[in-house]
Amino acid sequence: MSVRISPARPEDCATLMRLVLALAEYEQLSHLVVGSEEQLRRELFGVHPVIEAVLAWDDEVAVGFALYFHNYSTFLARRGLYLEDLFVVPEARGRGIGKALIRHCAQVACMRHCGRFEWAVLDWNEPAIAFYRSLGAELLPDWRICRVSGAALMRLAESDARAT
Amino acid sequence: MSVRISPARPEDCATLMRLVLALAEYEQLSHLVVGSEEQLRRELFGVHPVIEAVLAWDDEVAVGFALYFHNYSTFLARRGLYLEDLFVVPEARGRGIGKALIRHCAQVACMRHCGRFEWAVLDWNEPAIAFYRSLGAELLPDWRICRVSGAALMRLAESDARAT
């Protein structure tokens, strides 16, 4: 039976959280997961959702997911689609499920007239980069992400920055 | 008189669009600006806004802006704040207005319990990187952005990707 891609429903949140944990384990980043199923449910289905997710189902078993949100380009004055997470459980790989999830996101981006579809990749992950290039993606070579978090974010918010 | 930072109002859209065009001109990217004031107004003040903006006012003159939206971390299960654009008109630089705009965003991020505050920088823009580091930002060295747009995005959406 072929794999079916469908939008996450409220009753899928436990399954989705399980897949998020599997992704973290695969990336050896389990210690960084502090979110709960309840928080995930709120961001997906609360009053002002910021994220959307789709699941890949092999019969009754969830074998992968994609989680995305809208970003924005001021020059285009259009939204883009940003893929935050893509994961296929190891035992279901090699069957085109990752590509089917990415294609689904591209379809959403096209239907919504998004100017771009973007995601991040680690620069040493050559198999992933080759795969993404085969899908038509270009790698932006010279942009880097700046991040402020935790105590540094509080310090910045409380810093003296009166413009004169 | 000191500079005042305040959220963009619907009547500020023409001013904001003028600053977006000034930013594009400064970056020598004017040819990439295809958005209109009307599109900007829709994304800021329409039924489902995706962006927010603040303007820096020197008396009655708008001298800068910051435009941001929420992104999301699955591991944190929390929203982040993403700064898409920051601009201060050349004649108003050196007065701390850029820092005041960034600080305002950090305050919004803290008030909304965001896990992170992020933005992108060009890896060769050493003055900007030094400035951001002085604000407590870390540079993520190994993440790169993948982008699919235009005809490549249409091709990906229409590609054969049935998972088996």
Interface residues (C-beta under 8 A of the other chain):
Chain A: S2 V3 I5 V20 L23 A24 L29 L32 V33 V34 G35 S36 Q39 L40 E43 V50 I51 A56 L67 F69 H70 N71 Y72 S73 T74 F75 L76 A77 R78 R79 Y82 E84 D85 R95 G96 I97 K99 A100 I102 R103 A106 Q107 A109 C110 C114 G115 R116 F117 E118 W119 A120 V121 L122 D123 W124 I129 Y132 L135 G136 A137 E138 L139 L140 P141 D142 W143 R144 I145 C146 R147 V148 S149 A152 L153 M154 R155 L156 A157 S159 A161 R162 A163 T164
Chain B: S2 V3 I5 V20 L23 A24 L29 L32 V33 V34 G35 S36 Q39 L40 E43 V50 I51 A56 L67 F69 H70 N71 Y72 S73 T74 F75 L76 A77 R78 R79 Y82 E84 D85 R95 G96 I97 K99 A100 I102 R103 A106 Q107 A109 C110 C114 G115 R116 F117 E118 W119 A120 V121 L122 D123 W124 I129 Y132 L135 G136 A137 E138 L139 L140 P141 D142 W143 R144 I145 C146 R147 V148 S149 A152 L153 M154 R155 L156 A157 S159 A161 R162 A163 T164
